Protein backbone atom coordinates (compact mmCIF):
# COMPACT_ATOMS: atom_id res chain seq x y z
CA UNK A 1 0.00 0.00 0.00
CA UNK A 2 1.10 3.53 -0.64
CA UNK A 3 2.86 5.39 2.17
CA UNK A 4 1.71 8.78 0.87
CA UNK A 5 -1.62 8.55 2.68
CA UNK A 6 -2.25 6.95 6.07
CA UNK A 7 -5.79 5.65 6.48
CA UNK A 8 -8.08 4.22 9.07
CA UNK A 9 -9.13 0.90 7.62
CA UNK A 10 -12.32 -0.74 8.77
CA UNK A 11 -14.39 -2.85 6.41
CA UNK A 12 -12.03 -1.92 3.54
CA UNK A 13 -8.67 -0.24 3.01
CA UNK A 14 -8.91 3.54 2.82
CA UNK A 15 -12.10 3.76 4.84
CA UNK A 16 -11.01 7.19 6.06
CA UNK A 17 -7.70 9.01 5.42
CA UNK A 18 -6.12 10.50 8.57
CA UNK A 19 -2.88 12.06 7.27
CA UNK A 20 -0.81 12.38 4.12
CA UNK A 21 2.59 13.43 2.83
CA UNK A 22 2.72 16.14 0.16
CA UNK A 23 5.81 18.05 -1.00
CA UNK A 24 7.81 16.54 1.90
CA UNK A 25 5.33 17.88 4.49
CA UNK A 26 3.05 15.73 6.60
CA UNK A 27 -0.52 16.98 6.94
CA UNK A 28 -3.01 15.82 9.55
CA UNK A 29 -6.58 15.67 8.25
CA UNK A 30 -9.04 17.44 10.53
CA UNK A 31 -12.17 17.00 8.44
CA UNK A 32 -13.43 15.07 5.45
CA UNK A 33 -15.45 17.55 3.42
CA UNK A 34 -16.63 15.12 0.75
CA UNK A 35 -16.04 11.50 -0.18
CA UNK A 36 -17.13 9.38 -3.08
CA UNK A 37 -16.37 6.65 -5.58
CA UNK A 38 -14.64 7.23 -8.88
CA UNK A 39 -14.50 4.92 -11.87
CA UNK A 40 -11.23 3.47 -10.60
CA UNK A 41 -11.37 3.96 -6.85
CA UNK A 42 -12.09 6.47 -4.13
CA UNK A 43 -12.10 10.26 -3.83
CA UNK A 44 -11.79 12.42 -0.71
CA UNK A 45 -11.82 16.18 -0.33
CA UNK A 46 -10.20 16.94 3.02
CA UNK A 47 -9.25 19.88 5.24
CA UNK A 48 -6.02 20.02 7.22
CA UNK A 49 -5.07 21.63 10.52
CA UNK A 50 -3.91 24.74 8.62
CA UNK A 51 -7.30 24.96 6.82
CA UNK A 52 -5.76 23.89 3.51
CA UNK A 53 -8.02 21.78 1.29
CA UNK A 54 -6.76 18.82 -0.75
CA UNK A 55 -8.27 16.20 -3.04
CA UNK A 56 -7.02 12.68 -2.42
CA UNK A 57 -7.74 10.14 -5.15
CA UNK A 58 -7.06 6.46 -4.59
CA UNK A 59 -6.65 4.25 -7.67
CA UNK A 60 -7.60 0.80 -6.34
CA UNK A 61 -6.28 -1.16 -9.35
CA UNK A 62 -2.79 0.35 -9.13
CA UNK A 63 -2.76 0.86 -5.33
CA UNK A 64 -1.73 4.47 -5.92
CA UNK A 65 -2.71 7.81 -4.39
CA UNK A 66 -2.88 11.12 -6.26
CA UNK A 67 -2.91 14.33 -4.22
CA UNK A 68 -4.06 17.72 -5.49
CA UNK A 69 -4.15 21.00 -3.55
CA UNK A 70 -7.59 22.60 -3.72
CA UNK A 71 -7.10 25.91 -1.87
CA UNK A 72 -8.10 27.07 1.61
CA UNK A 73 -11.30 27.00 3.65
CA UNK A 74 -13.12 30.29 3.73
C-alpha positions as CSV (number, residue, x, y, z in Angstrom):
1,X,0.0,0.0,0.0
2,X,1.1,3.5,-0.6
3,X,2.9,5.4,2.2
4,X,1.7,8.8,0.9
5,X,-1.6,8.6,2.7
6,X,-2.3,7.0,6.1
7,X,-5.8,5.6,6.5
8,X,-8.1,4.2,9.1
9,X,-9.1,0.9,7.6
10,X,-12.3,-0.7,8.8
11,X,-14.4,-2.9,6.4
12,X,-12.0,-1.9,3.5
13,X,-8.7,-0.2,3.0
14,X,-8.9,3.5,2.8
15,X,-12.1,3.8,4.8
16,X,-11.0,7.2,6.1
17,X,-7.7,9.0,5.4
18,X,-6.1,10.5,8.6
19,X,-2.9,12.1,7.3
20,X,-0.8,12.4,4.1
21,X,2.6,13.4,2.8
22,X,2.7,16.1,0.2
23,X,5.8,18.0,-1.0
24,X,7.8,16.5,1.9
25,X,5.3,17.9,4.5
26,X,3.1,15.7,6.6
27,X,-0.5,17.0,6.9
28,X,-3.0,15.8,9.5
29,X,-6.6,15.7,8.2
30,X,-9.0,17.4,10.5
31,X,-12.2,17.0,8.4
32,X,-13.4,15.1,5.5
33,X,-15.5,17.5,3.4
34,X,-16.6,15.1,0.7
35,X,-16.0,11.5,-0.2
36,X,-17.1,9.4,-3.1
37,X,-16.4,6.6,-5.6
38,X,-14.6,7.2,-8.9
39,X,-14.5,4.9,-11.9
40,X,-11.2,3.5,-10.6
41,X,-11.4,4.0,-6.8
42,X,-12.1,6.5,-4.1
43,X,-12.1,10.3,-3.8
44,X,-11.8,12.4,-0.7
45,X,-11.8,16.2,-0.3
46,X,-10.2,16.9,3.0
47,X,-9.2,19.9,5.2
48,X,-6.0,20.0,7.2
49,X,-5.1,21.6,10.5
50,X,-3.9,24.7,8.6
51,X,-7.3,25.0,6.8
52,X,-5.8,23.9,3.5
53,X,-8.0,21.8,1.3
54,X,-6.8,18.8,-0.7
55,X,-8.3,16.2,-3.0
56,X,-7.0,12.7,-2.4
57,X,-7.7,10.1,-5.2
58,X,-7.1,6.5,-4.6
59,X,-6.6,4.2,-7.7
60,X,-7.6,0.8,-6.3
61,X,-6.3,-1.2,-9.3
62,X,-2.8,0.3,-9.1
63,X,-2.8,0.9,-5.3
64,X,-1.7,4.5,-5.9
65,X,-2.7,7.8,-4.4
66,X,-2.9,11.1,-6.3
67,X,-2.9,14.3,-4.2
68,X,-4.1,17.7,-5.5
69,X,-4.1,21.0,-3.5
70,X,-7.6,22.6,-3.7
71,X,-7.1,25.9,-1.9
72,X,-8.1,27.1,1.6
73,X,-11.3,27.0,3.6
74,X,-13.1,30.3,3.7
